[in-house]
Amino acid sequence: MAHAPAHPPRYVPAQTNGGWGAVGLVIVLTIICIVATYTIYQRTYKHPTDPTWHAIGGAASKAPAH
């Protein structure tokens, strides 16, 4: 009697180490966001006691002469 042919193995091992490129991209984007936030903060922040902090037209500004 003839035997049935052997079946190939159906187990396919997972490739779990293939996401390092995406991880690197996320880390680089995170660093860029942190640097951009720090730079914007340093260039635009004014302490509330800074005389240039108050907006033009506020109560502390002089009324224009007519």
mmCIF file as Biopython writes it, N, C-alpha, C and O atoms, coordinates in Angstrom:
data_model
#
loop_
_atom_site.group_PDB
_atom_site.id
_atom_site.type_symbol
_atom_site.label_atom_id
_atom_site.label_alt_id
_atom_site.label_comp_id
_atom_site.label_asym_id
_atom_site.label_entity_id
_atom_site.label_seq_id
_atom_site.pdbx_PDB_ins_code
_atom_site.Cartn_x
_atom_site.Cartn_y
_atom_site.Cartn_z
_atom_site.occupancy
_atom_site.B_iso_or_equiv
_atom_site.auth_seq_id
_atom_site.auth_asym_id
_atom_site.pdbx_PDB_model_num
ATOM 1   N N  . MET A ? 1  ? 0.821  -1.156  0.000  1.0 0.0 1  A 1 
ATOM 2   C CA . MET A ? 1  ? 0.000  0.000   0.000  1.0 0.0 1  A 1 
ATOM 3   C C  . MET A ? 1  ? 0.883  1.243   0.000  1.0 0.0 1  A 1 
ATOM 4   O O  . MET A ? 1  ? 1.925  1.262   0.654  1.0 0.0 1  A 1 
ATOM 5   N N  . ALA A ? 2  ? 0.478  2.268   -0.719 1.0 0.0 2  A 1 
ATOM 6   C CA . ALA A ? 2  ? 1.268  3.503   -0.833 1.0 0.0 2  A 1 
ATOM 7   C C  . ALA A ? 2  ? 0.991  4.408   0.353  1.0 0.0 2  A 1 
ATOM 8   O O  . ALA A ? 2  ? -0.141 4.556   0.811  1.0 0.0 2  A 1 
ATOM 9   N N  . HIS A ? 3  ? 2.032  4.985   0.812  1.0 0.0 3  A 1 
ATOM 10  C CA . HIS A ? 3  ? 1.906  5.924   1.928  1.0 0.0 3  A 1 
ATOM 11  C C  . HIS A ? 3  ? 1.616  7.328   1.397  1.0 0.0 3  A 1 
ATOM 12  O O  . HIS A ? 3  ? 2.016  7.687   0.289  1.0 0.0 3  A 1 
ATOM 13  N N  . ALA A ? 4  ? 0.912  8.111   2.214  1.0 0.0 4  A 1 
ATOM 14  C CA . ALA A ? 4  ? 0.623  9.511   1.853  1.0 0.0 4  A 1 
ATOM 15  C C  . ALA A ? 4  ? 1.926  10.303  1.909  1.0 0.0 4  A 1 
ATOM 16  O O  . ALA A ? 4  ? 2.788  10.030  2.745  1.0 0.0 4  A 1 
ATOM 17  N N  . PRO A ? 5  ? 2.068  11.280  1.020  1.0 0.0 5  A 1 
ATOM 18  C CA . PRO A ? 5  ? 3.308  12.081  1.044  1.0 0.0 5  A 1 
ATOM 19  C C  . PRO A ? 5  ? 3.414  12.873  2.363  1.0 0.0 5  A 1 
ATOM 20  O O  . PRO A ? 5  ? 2.407  13.243  2.966  1.0 0.0 5  A 1 
ATOM 21  N N  . ALA A ? 6  ? 4.621  13.112  2.773  1.0 0.0 6  A 1 
ATOM 22  C CA . ALA A ? 6  ? 4.847  13.849  4.026  1.0 0.0 6  A 1 
ATOM 23  C C  . ALA A ? 6  ? 4.421  15.303  3.851  1.0 0.0 6  A 1 
ATOM 24  O O  . ALA A ? 6  ? 4.655  15.915  2.809  1.0 0.0 6  A 1 
ATOM 25  N N  . HIS A ? 7  ? 3.809  15.828  4.867  1.0 0.0 7  A 1 
ATOM 26  C CA . HIS A ? 7  ? 3.372  17.221  4.822  1.0 0.0 7  A 1 
ATOM 27  C C  . HIS A ? 7  ? 4.519  18.139  5.242  1.0 0.0 7  A 1 
ATOM 28  O O  . HIS A ? 7  ? 5.284  17.813  6.150  1.0 0.0 7  A 1 
ATOM 29  N N  . PRO A ? 8  ? 4.630  19.280  4.578  1.0 0.0 8  A 1 
ATOM 30  C CA . PRO A ? 8  ? 5.672  20.233  5.011  1.0 0.0 8  A 1 
ATOM 31  C C  . PRO A ? 8  ? 5.261  20.846  6.359  1.0 0.0 8  A 1 
ATOM 32  O O  . PRO A ? 8  ? 4.070  20.937  6.652  1.0 0.0 8  A 1 
ATOM 33  N N  . PRO A ? 9  ? 6.197  21.251  7.147  1.0 0.0 9  A 1 
ATOM 34  C CA . PRO A ? 9  ? 5.850  21.854  8.444  1.0 0.0 9  A 1 
ATOM 35  C C  . PRO A ? 9  ? 5.083  23.165  8.232  1.0 0.0 9  A 1 
ATOM 36  O O  . PRO A ? 9  ? 5.411  23.953  7.345  1.0 0.0 9  A 1 
ATOM 37  N N  . ARG A ? 10 ? 4.075  23.377  9.048  1.0 0.0 10 A 1 
ATOM 38  C CA . ARG A ? 10 ? 3.250  24.569  8.900  1.0 0.0 10 A 1 
ATOM 39  C C  . ARG A ? 10 ? 3.648  25.677  9.866  1.0 0.0 10 A 1 
ATOM 40  O O  . ARG A ? 10 ? 3.097  26.776  9.800  1.0 0.0 10 A 1 
ATOM 41  N N  . TYR A ? 11 ? 4.553  25.420  10.725 1.0 0.0 11 A 1 
ATOM 42  C CA . TYR A ? 11 ? 4.995  26.425  11.681 1.0 0.0 11 A 1 
ATOM 43  C C  . TYR A ? 11 ? 5.890  27.441  10.981 1.0 0.0 11 A 1 
ATOM 44  O O  . TYR A ? 11 ? 6.892  27.079  10.365 1.0 0.0 11 A 1 
ATOM 45  N N  . VAL A ? 12 ? 5.521  28.706  11.081 1.0 0.0 12 A 1 
ATOM 46  C CA . VAL A ? 12 ? 6.329  29.784  10.516 1.0 0.0 12 A 1 
ATOM 47  C C  . VAL A ? 12 ? 6.794  30.652  11.682 1.0 0.0 12 A 1 
ATOM 48  O O  . VAL A ? 12 ? 5.969  31.284  12.341 1.0 0.0 12 A 1 
ATOM 49  N N  . PRO A ? 13 ? 8.078  30.693  11.943 1.0 0.0 13 A 1 
ATOM 50  C CA . PRO A ? 13 ? 8.551  31.477  13.085 1.0 0.0 13 A 1 
ATOM 51  C C  . PRO A ? 13 ? 8.301  32.977  12.875 1.0 0.0 13 A 1 
ATOM 52  O O  . PRO A ? 13 ? 8.469  33.499  11.773 1.0 0.0 13 A 1 
ATOM 53  N N  . ALA A ? 14 ? 7.902  33.648  13.939 1.0 0.0 14 A 1 
ATOM 54  C CA . ALA A ? 14 ? 7.625  35.079  13.874 1.0 0.0 14 A 1 
ATOM 55  C C  . ALA A ? 14 ? 8.915  35.871  13.812 1.0 0.0 14 A 1 
ATOM 56  O O  . ALA A ? 14 ? 9.917  35.500  14.424 1.0 0.0 14 A 1 
ATOM 57  N N  . GLN A ? 15 ? 8.881  36.965  13.068 1.0 0.0 15 A 1 
ATOM 58  C CA . GLN A ? 15 ? 10.028 37.865  13.020 1.0 0.0 15 A 1 
ATOM 59  C C  . GLN A ? 15 ? 9.711  39.036  13.952 1.0 0.0 15 A 1 
ATOM 60  O O  . GLN A ? 15 ? 9.062  40.003  13.551 1.0 0.0 15 A 1 
ATOM 61  N N  . THR A ? 16 ? 10.169 38.940  15.176 1.0 0.0 16 A 1 
ATOM 62  C CA . THR A ? 16 ? 9.812  39.925  16.194 1.0 0.0 16 A 1 
ATOM 63  C C  . THR A ? 16 ? 10.839 41.038  16.358 1.0 0.0 16 A 1 
ATOM 64  O O  . THR A ? 16 ? 10.623 41.942  17.165 1.0 0.0 16 A 1 
ATOM 65  N N  . ASN A ? 17 ? 11.924 41.005  15.638 1.0 0.0 17 A 1 
ATOM 66  C CA . ASN A ? 17 ? 12.958 42.026  15.784 1.0 0.0 17 A 1 
ATOM 67  C C  . ASN A ? 17 ? 12.995 42.971  14.595 1.0 0.0 17 A 1 
ATOM 68  O O  . ASN A ? 17 ? 14.026 43.596  14.346 1.0 0.0 17 A 1 
ATOM 69  N N  . GLY A ? 18 ? 11.903 43.095  13.857 1.0 0.0 18 A 1 
ATOM 70  C CA . GLY A ? 18 ? 11.910 43.911  12.655 1.0 0.0 18 A 1 
ATOM 71  C C  . GLY A ? 18 ? 11.438 45.336  12.850 1.0 0.0 18 A 1 
ATOM 72  O O  . GLY A ? 18 ? 11.369 46.071  11.865 1.0 0.0 18 A 1 
ATOM 73  N N  . GLY A ? 19 ? 11.105 45.780  14.068 1.0 0.0 19 A 1 
ATOM 74  C CA . GLY A ? 19 ? 10.548 47.106  14.269 1.0 0.0 19 A 1 
ATOM 75  C C  . GLY A ? 19 ? 11.520 48.150  14.774 1.0 0.0 19 A 1 
ATOM 76  O O  . GLY A ? 19 ? 11.090 49.221  15.202 1.0 0.0 19 A 1 
ATOM 77  N N  . TRP A ? 20 ? 12.806 47.881  14.740 1.0 0.0 20 A 1 
ATOM 78  C CA . TRP A ? 20 ? 13.781 48.824  15.288 1.0 0.0 20 A 1 
ATOM 79  C C  . TRP A ? 20 ? 13.872 50.100  14.471 1.0 0.0 20 A 1 
ATOM 80  O O  . TRP A ? 20 ? 14.196 51.152  15.024 1.0 0.0 20 A 1 
ATOM 81  N N  . GLY A ? 21 ? 13.605 50.046  13.201 1.0 0.0 21 A 1 
ATOM 82  C CA . GLY A ? 21 ? 13.609 51.269  12.385 1.0 0.0 21 A 1 
ATOM 83  C C  . GLY A ? 21 ? 12.501 52.217  12.811 1.0 0.0 21 A 1 
ATOM 84  O O  . GLY A ? 21 ? 12.716 53.425  12.911 1.0 0.0 21 A 1 
ATOM 85  N N  . ALA A ? 22 ? 11.319 51.675  13.062 1.0 0.0 22 A 1 
ATOM 86  C CA . ALA A ? 22 ? 10.197 52.499  13.518 1.0 0.0 22 A 1 
ATOM 87  C C  . ALA A ? 22 ? 10.476 53.070  14.903 1.0 0.0 22 A 1 
ATOM 88  O O  . ALA A ? 22 ? 10.137 54.222  15.173 1.0 0.0 22 A 1 
ATOM 89  N N  . VAL A ? 23 ? 11.078 52.292  15.773 1.0 0.0 23 A 1 
ATOM 90  C CA . VAL A ? 23 ? 11.428 52.775  17.112 1.0 0.0 23 A 1 
ATOM 91  C C  . VAL A ? 23 ? 12.433 53.918  17.006 1.0 0.0 23 A 1 
ATOM 92  O O  . VAL A ? 23 ? 12.307 54.926  17.701 1.0 0.0 23 A 1 
ATOM 93  N N  . GLY A ? 24 ? 13.408 53.765  16.154 1.0 0.0 24 A 1 
ATOM 94  C CA . GLY A ? 24 ? 14.402 54.826  15.959 1.0 0.0 24 A 1 
ATOM 95  C C  . GLY A ? 24 ? 13.769 56.105  15.437 1.0 0.0 24 A 1 
ATOM 96  O O  . GLY A ? 24 ? 14.119 57.200  15.877 1.0 0.0 24 A 1 
ATOM 97  N N  . LEU A ? 25 ? 12.840 55.970  14.504 1.0 0.0 25 A 1 
ATOM 98  C CA . LEU A ? 25 ? 12.146 57.138  13.960 1.0 0.0 25 A 1 
ATOM 99  C C  . LEU A ? 25 ? 11.344 57.859  15.040 1.0 0.0 25 A 1 
ATOM 100 O O  . LEU A ? 25 ? 11.362 59.088  15.107 1.0 0.0 25 A 1 
ATOM 101 N N  . VAL A ? 26 ? 10.651 57.115  15.874 1.0 0.0 26 A 1 
ATOM 102 C CA . VAL A ? 26 ? 9.868  57.718  16.959 1.0 0.0 26 A 1 
ATOM 103 C C  . VAL A ? 26 ? 10.785 58.439  17.949 1.0 0.0 26 A 1 
ATOM 104 O O  . VAL A ? 26 ? 10.451 59.525  18.423 1.0 0.0 26 A 1 
ATOM 105 N N  . ILE A ? 27 ? 11.915 57.854  18.258 1.0 0.0 27 A 1 
ATOM 106 C CA . ILE A ? 27 ? 12.853 58.490  19.191 1.0 0.0 27 A 1 
ATOM 107 C C  . ILE A ? 27 ? 13.409 59.782  18.598 1.0 0.0 27 A 1 
ATOM 108 O O  . ILE A ? 27 ? 13.510 60.790  19.297 1.0 0.0 27 A 1 
ATOM 109 N N  . VAL A ? 28 ? 13.770 59.759  17.323 1.0 0.0 28 A 1 
ATOM 110 C CA . VAL A ? 28 ? 14.285 60.964  16.666 1.0 0.0 28 A 1 
ATOM 111 C C  . VAL A ? 28 ? 13.218 62.059  16.632 1.0 0.0 28 A 1 
ATOM 112 O O  . VAL A ? 28 ? 13.521 63.221  16.903 1.0 0.0 28 A 1 
ATOM 113 N N  . LEU A ? 29 ? 11.979 61.705  16.304 1.0 0.0 29 A 1 
ATOM 114 C CA . LEU A ? 29 ? 10.905 62.695  16.283 1.0 0.0 29 A 1 
ATOM 115 C C  . LEU A ? 29 ? 10.643 63.256  17.686 1.0 0.0 29 A 1 
ATOM 116 O O  . LEU A ? 29 ? 10.354 64.443  17.831 1.0 0.0 29 A 1 
ATOM 117 N N  . THR A ? 30 ? 10.742 62.422  18.703 1.0 0.0 30 A 1 
ATOM 118 C CA . THR A ? 30 ? 10.564 62.882  20.076 1.0 0.0 30 A 1 
ATOM 119 C C  . THR A ? 30 ? 11.645 63.885  20.455 1.0 0.0 30 A 1 
ATOM 120 O O  . THR A ? 30 ? 11.351 64.910  21.069 1.0 0.0 30 A 1 
ATOM 121 N N  . ILE A ? 31 ? 12.870 63.605  20.101 1.0 0.0 31 A 1 
ATOM 122 C CA . ILE A ? 31 ? 13.973 64.519  20.403 1.0 0.0 31 A 1 
ATOM 123 C C  . ILE A ? 31 ? 13.781 65.844  19.665 1.0 0.0 31 A 1 
ATOM 124 O O  . ILE A ? 31 ? 14.025 66.907  20.235 1.0 0.0 31 A 1 
ATOM 125 N N  . ILE A ? 32 ? 13.350 65.792  18.412 1.0 0.0 32 A 1 
ATOM 126 C CA . ILE A ? 32 ? 13.093 67.012  17.645 1.0 0.0 32 A 1 
ATOM 127 C C  . ILE A ? 32 ? 11.996 67.839  18.308 1.0 0.0 32 A 1 
ATOM 128 O O  . ILE A ? 32 ? 12.113 69.061  18.394 1.0 0.0 32 A 1 
ATOM 129 N N  . CYS A ? 33 ? 10.938 67.193  18.774 1.0 0.0 33 A 1 
ATOM 130 C CA . CYS A ? 33 ? 9.845  67.913  19.446 1.0 0.0 33 A 1 
ATOM 131 C C  . CYS A ? 33 ? 10.315 68.551  20.745 1.0 0.0 33 A 1 
ATOM 132 O O  . CYS A ? 33 ? 9.925  69.678  21.051 1.0 0.0 33 A 1 
ATOM 133 N N  . ILE A ? 34 ? 11.138 67.859  21.508 1.0 0.0 34 A 1 
ATOM 134 C CA . ILE A ? 34 ? 11.648 68.411  22.763 1.0 0.0 34 A 1 
ATOM 135 C C  . ILE A ? 34 ? 12.525 69.630  22.491 1.0 0.0 34 A 1 
ATOM 136 O O  . ILE A ? 34 ? 12.397 70.648  23.172 1.0 0.0 34 A 1 
ATOM 137 N N  . VAL A ? 35 ? 13.409 69.537  21.509 1.0 0.0 35 A 1 
ATOM 138 C CA . VAL A ? 35 ? 14.296 70.654  21.177 1.0 0.0 35 A 1 
ATOM 139 C C  . VAL A ? 35 ? 13.477 71.842  20.667 1.0 0.0 35 A 1 
ATOM 140 O O  . VAL A ? 35 ? 13.753 72.982  21.041 1.0 0.0 35 A 1 
ATOM 141 N N  . ALA A ? 36 ? 12.482 71.595  19.825 1.0 0.0 36 A 1 
ATOM 142 C CA . ALA A ? 36 ? 11.649 72.679  19.306 1.0 0.0 36 A 1 
ATOM 143 C C  . ALA A ? 36 ? 10.872 73.354  20.428 1.0 0.0 36 A 1 
ATOM 144 O O  . ALA A ? 36 ? 10.778 74.581  20.462 1.0 0.0 36 A 1 
ATOM 145 N N  . THR A ? 37 ? 10.319 72.576  21.342 1.0 0.0 37 A 1 
ATOM 146 C CA . THR A ? 37 ? 9.578  73.144  22.465 1.0 0.0 37 A 1 
ATOM 147 C C  . THR A ? 37 ? 10.481 73.997  23.342 1.0 0.0 37 A 1 
ATOM 148 O O  . THR A ? 37 ? 10.094 75.098  23.732 1.0 0.0 37 A 1 
ATOM 149 N N  . TYR A ? 38 ? 11.658 73.518  23.654 1.0 0.0 38 A 1 
ATOM 150 C CA . TYR A ? 38 ? 12.596 74.262  24.480 1.0 0.0 38 A 1 
ATOM 151 C C  . TYR A ? 38 ? 13.018 75.559  23.793 1.0 0.0 38 A 1 
ATOM 152 O O  . TYR A ? 38 ? 13.103 76.604  24.439 1.0 0.0 38 A 1 
ATOM 153 N N  . THR A ? 39 ? 13.281 75.499  22.496 1.0 0.0 39 A 1 
ATOM 154 C CA . THR A ? 39 ? 13.705 76.680  21.747 1.0 0.0 39 A 1 
ATOM 155 C C  . THR A ? 39 ? 12.596 77.730  21.712 1.0 0.0 39 A 1 
ATOM 156 O O  . THR A ? 39 ? 12.856 78.910  21.950 1.0 0.0 39 A 1 
ATOM 157 N N  . ILE A ? 40 ? 11.374 77.317  21.421 1.0 0.0 40 A 1 
ATOM 158 C CA . ILE A ? 40 ? 10.251 78.259  21.401 1.0 0.0 40 A 1 
ATOM 159 C C  . ILE A ? 40 ? 10.053 78.869  22.776 1.0 0.0 40 A 1 
ATOM 160 O O  . ILE A ? 40 ? 9.811  80.071  22.885 1.0 0.0 40 A 1 
ATOM 161 N N  . TYR A ? 41 ? 10.149 78.075  23.822 1.0 0.0 41 A 1 
ATOM 162 C CA . TYR A ? 41 ? 9.995  78.569  25.185 1.0 0.0 41 A 1 
ATOM 163 C C  . TYR A ? 41 ? 11.053 79.620  25.499 1.0 0.0 41 A 1 
ATOM 164 O O  . TYR A ? 41 ? 10.732 80.677  26.042 1.0 0.0 41 A 1 
ATOM 165 N N  . GLN A ? 42 ? 12.305 79.341  25.165 1.0 0.0 42 A 1 
ATOM 166 C CA . GLN A ? 42 ? 13.395 80.266  25.475 1.0 0.0 42 A 1 
ATOM 167 C C  . GLN A ? 42 ? 13.256 81.580  24.709 1.0 0.0 42 A 1 
ATOM 168 O O  . GLN A ? 42 ? 13.622 82.635  25.228 1.0 0.0 42 A 1 
ATOM 169 N N  . ARG A ? 43 ? 12.742 81.534  23.501 1.0 0.0 43 A 1 
ATOM 170 C CA . ARG A ? 43 ? 12.641 82.748  22.683 1.0 0.0 43 A 1 
ATOM 171 C C  . ARG A ? 43 ? 11.399 83.575  22.978 1.0 0.0 43 A 1 
ATOM 172 O O  . ARG A ? 43 ? 11.382 84.768  22.676 1.0 0.0 43 A 1 
ATOM 173 N N  . THR A ? 44 ? 10.366 82.987  23.554 1.0 0.0 44 A 1 
ATOM 174 C CA . THR A ? 44 ? 9.110  83.710  23.709 1.0 0.0 44 A 1 
ATOM 175 C C  . THR A ? 44 ? 8.684  83.945  25.148 1.0 0.0 44 A 1 
ATOM 176 O O  . THR A ? 44 ? 7.821  84.792  25.379 1.0 0.0 44 A 1 
ATOM 177 N N  . TYR A ? 45 ? 9.229  83.255  26.109 1.0 0.0 45 A 1 
ATOM 178 C CA . TYR A ? 45 ? 8.765  83.395  27.490 1.0 0.0 45 A 1 
ATOM 179 C C  . TYR A ? 45 ? 9.244  84.711  28.078 1.0 0.0 45 A 1 
ATOM 180 O O  . TYR A ? 45 ? 10.409 85.082  27.933 1.0 0.0 45 A 1 
ATOM 181 N N  . LYS A ? 46 ? 8.331  85.416  28.746 1.0 0.0 46 A 1 
ATOM 182 C CA . LYS A ? 46 ? 8.674  86.613  29.493 1.0 0.0 46 A 1 
ATOM 183 C C  . LYS A ? 46 ? 8.108  86.454  30.890 1.0 0.0 46 A 1 
ATOM 184 O O  . LYS A ? 46 ? 6.937  86.116  31.068 1.0 0.0 46 A 1 
ATOM 185 N N  . HIS A ? 47 ? 8.943  86.700  31.867 1.0 0.0 47 A 1 
ATOM 186 C CA . HIS A ? 47 ? 8.513  86.602  33.252 1.0 0.0 47 A 1 
ATOM 187 C C  . HIS A ? 47 ? 7.468  87.684  33.525 1.0 0.0 47 A 1 
ATOM 188 O O  . HIS A ? 47 ? 7.556  88.776  32.964 1.0 0.0 47 A 1 
ATOM 189 N N  . PRO A ? 48 ? 6.484  87.399  34.374 1.0 0.0 48 A 1 
ATOM 190 C CA . PRO A ? 48 ? 5.441  88.392  34.646 1.0 0.0 48 A 1 
ATOM 191 C C  . PRO A ? 48 ? 5.957  89.711  35.226 1.0 0.0 48 A 1 
ATOM 192 O O  . PRO A ? 48 ? 5.258  90.720  35.140 1.0 0.0 48 A 1 
ATOM 193 N N  . THR A ? 49 ? 7.144  89.734  35.807 1.0 0.0 49 A 1 
ATOM 194 C CA . THR A ? 49 ? 7.686  90.992  36.320 1.0 0.0 49 A 1 
ATOM 195 C C  . THR A ? 49 ? 8.477  91.755  35.266 1.0 0.0 49 A 1 
ATOM 196 O O  . THR A ? 49 ? 8.953  92.858  35.535 1.0 0.0 49 A 1 
ATOM 197 N N  . ASP A ? 50 ? 8.623  91.195  34.083 1.0 0.0 50 A 1 
ATOM 198 C CA . ASP A ? 50 ? 9.315  91.867  32.988 1.0 0.0 50 A 1 
ATOM 199 C C  . ASP A ? 50 ? 8.433  93.002  32.468 1.0 0.0 50 A 1 
ATOM 200 O O  . ASP A ? 50 ? 7.271  92.763  32.139 1.0 0.0 50 A 1 
ATOM 201 N N  . PRO A ? 51 ? 8.957  94.240  32.384 1.0 0.0 51 A 1 
ATOM 202 C CA . PRO A ? 51 ? 8.115  95.346  31.934 1.0 0.0 51 A 1 
ATOM 203 C C  . PRO A ? 51 ? 7.611  95.197  30.506 1.0 0.0 51 A 1 
ATOM 204 O O  . PRO A ? 51 ? 6.586  95.785  30.160 1.0 0.0 51 A 1 
ATOM 205 N N  . THR A ? 52 ? 8.289  94.441  29.678 1.0 0.0 52 A 1 
ATOM 206 C CA . THR A ? 52 ? 7.815  94.258  28.296 1.0 0.0 52 A 1 
ATOM 207 C C  . THR A ? 52 ? 6.787  93.147  28.185 1.0 0.0 52 A 1 
ATOM 208 O O  . THR A ? 52 ? 6.296  92.866  27.091 1.0 0.0 52 A 1 
ATOM 209 N N  . TRP A ? 53 ? 6.456  92.512  29.299 1.0 0.0 53 A 1 
ATOM 210 C CA . TRP A ? 53 ? 5.494  91.415  29.283 1.0 0.0 53 A 1 
ATOM 211 C C  . TRP A ? 53 ? 4.079  91.897  29.047 1.0 0.0 53 A 1 
ATOM 212 O O  . TRP A ? 53 ? 3.291  91.209  28.399 1.0 0.0 53 A 1 
ATOM 213 N N  . HIS A ? 54 ? 3.745  93.068  29.561 1.0 0.0 54 A 1 
ATOM 214 C CA . HIS A ? 54 ? 2.378  93.576  29.470 1.0 0.0 54 A 1 
ATOM 215 C C  . HIS A ? 54 ? 2.034  93.951  28.033 1.0 0.0 54 A 1 
ATOM 216 O O  . HIS A ? 54 ? 2.869  94.469  27.292 1.0 0.0 54 A 1 
ATOM 217 N N  . ALA A ? 55 ? 0.813  93.683  27.664 1.0 0.0 55 A 1 
ATOM 218 C CA . ALA A ? 55 ? 0.370  93.932  26.302 1.0 0.0 55 A 1 
ATOM 219 C C  . ALA A ? 55 ? 0.156  95.423  26.066 1.0 0.0 55 A 1 
ATOM 220 O O  . ALA A ? 55 ? -0.153 96.178  26.988 1.0 0.0 55 A 1 
ATOM 221 N N  . ILE A ? 56 ? 0.326  95.823  24.826 1.0 0.0 56 A 1 
ATOM 222 C CA . ILE A ? 56 ? 0.052  97.209  24.452 1.0 0.0 56 A 1 
ATOM 223 C C  . ILE A ? 56 ? -1.445 97.431  24.554 1.0 0.0 56 A 1 
ATOM 224 O O  . ILE A ? 56 ? -2.236 96.599  24.109 1.0 0.0 56 A 1 
ATOM 225 N N  . GLY A ? 57 ? -1.829 98.546  25.135 1.0 0.0 57 A 1 
ATOM 226 C CA . GLY A ? 57 ? -3.238 98.842  25.300 1.0 0.0 57 A 1 
ATOM 227 C C  . GLY A ? 57 ? -3.778 98.380  26.631 1.0 0.0 57 A 1 
ATOM 228 O O  . GLY A ? 57 ? -4.961 98.572  26.913 1.0 0.0 57 A 1 
ATOM 229 N N  . GLY A ? 58 ? -2.944 97.776  27.460 1.0 0.0 58 A 1 
ATOM 230 C CA . GLY A ? 58 ? -3.379 97.334  28.779 1.0 0.0 58 A 1 
ATOM 231 C C  . GLY A ? 58 ? -3.504 98.515  29.723 1.0 0.0 58 A 1 
ATOM 232 O O  . GLY A ? 58 ? -3.229 99.650  29.333 1.0 0.0 58 A 1 
ATOM 233 N N  . ALA A ? 59 ? -3.908 98.269  30.938 1.0 0.0 59 A 1 
ATOM 234 C CA . ALA A ? 59 ? -4.115 99.335  31.917 1.0 0.0 59 A 1 
ATOM 235 C C  . ALA A ? 59 ? -2.806 100.037 32.269 1.0 0.0 59 A 1 
ATOM 236 O O  . ALA A ? 59 ? -2.834 101.205 32.655 1.0 0.0 59 A 1 
ATOM 237 N N  . ALA A ? 60 ? -1.692 99.383  32.151 1.0 0.0 60 A 1 
ATOM 238 C CA . ALA A ? 60 ? -0.408 99.983  32.526 1.0 0.0 60 A 1 
ATOM 239 C C  . ALA A ? 60 ? 0.134  100.900 31.435 1.0 0.0 60 A 1 
ATOM 240 O O  . ALA A ? 60 ? 1.049  101.679 31.704 1.0 0.0 60 A 1 
ATOM 241 N N  . SER A ? 61 ? -0.388 100.838 30.226 1.0 0.0 61 A 1 
ATOM 242 C CA . SER A ? 61 ? 0.139  101.676 29.145 1.0 0.0 61 A 1 
ATOM 243 C C  . SER A ? 61 ? -0.492 103.059 29.181 1.0 0.0 61 A 1 
ATOM 244 O O  . SER A ? 61 ? -1.606 103.236 29.675 1.0 0.0 61 A 1 
ATOM 245 N N  . LYS A ? 62 ? 0.226  104.026 28.655 1.0 0.0 62 A 1 
ATOM 246 C CA . LYS A ? 62 ? -0.265 105.402 28.617 1.0 0.0 62 A 1 
ATOM 247 C C  . LYS A ? 62 ? -1.282 105.566 27.498 1.0 0.0 62 A 1 
ATOM 248 O O  . LYS A ? 62 ? -1.194 104.906 26.463 1.0 0.0 62 A 1 
ATOM 249 N N  . ALA A ? 63 ? -2.238 106.445 27.714 1.0 0.0 63 A 1 
ATOM 250 C CA . ALA A ? 63 ? -3.218 106.753 26.680 1.0 0.0 63 A 1 
ATOM 251 C C  . ALA A ? 63 ? -2.558 107.673 25.648 1.0 0.0 63 A 1 
ATOM 252 O O  . ALA A ? 63 ? -1.783 108.550 26.027 1.0 0.0 63 A 1 
ATOM 253 N N  . PRO A ? 64 ? -2.844 107.496 24.360 1.0 0.0 64 A 1 
ATOM 254 C CA . PRO A ? 64 ? -2.238 108.351 23.349 1.0 0.0 64 A 1 
ATOM 255 C C  . PRO A ? 64 ? -2.758 109.790 23.474 1.0 0.0 64 A 1 
ATOM 256 O O  . PRO A ? 64 ? -3.920 110.017 23.809 1.0 0.0 64 A 1 
ATOM 257 N N  . ALA A ? 65 ? -1.883 110.745 23.199 1.0 0.0 65 A 1 
ATOM 258 C CA . ALA A ? 65 ? -2.268 112.172 23.272 1.0 0.0 65 A 1 
ATOM 259 C C  . ALA A ? 65 ? -3.069 112.532 22.029 1.0 0.0 65 A 1 
ATOM 260 O O  . ALA A ? 65 ? -2.732 112.112 20.922 1.0 0.0 65 A 1 
ATOM 261 N N  . HIS A ? 66 ? -4.134 113.313 22.216 1.0 0.0 66 A 1 
ATOM 262 C CA . HIS A ? 66 ? -4.985 113.713 21.073 1.0 0.0 66 A 1 
ATOM 263 C C  . HIS A ? 66 ? -4.691 115.100 20.690 1.0 0.0 66 A 1 
ATOM 264 O O  . HIS A ? 66 ? -5.296 115.624 19.755 1.0 0.0 66 A 1 
#
